[in-house]
Amino acid sequence: MRPLTFVLATLTGLTAASHASAQMTQDDLKWVNQCIADNKNEKGATPAIVRAYCICMNEKMDDNETRTITQWEKANPKARVACEKQAGWN
């Protein structure tokens, strides 16, 4: 990815993540923080990208979901790919 494209993708992800995080409940925050911990050592995982990815995944999940984001993403590969792209994790 070209540097300018990467910067723009990262800024877009951060803007979306900051807007979404303002609307998160305590329960959402718990799941997002667990997702961040689960993904912090993944290849290409900058803190901003992982945070944007986890927020995106949390938003795609139903409010009544009982699985963690990490468990849910394995059963929903299309959502995972979409959030990876949105977060700039490609």
Secondary structure by P-SEA (a helix, b strand, c coil): ccaaaaaaaaaaaaaaaaaaaaaccaaaaaaaaaaaaaccccccccaaaaaaaaaaaaaaccccccccaaaaaaacaaaaaaaaaaaccc
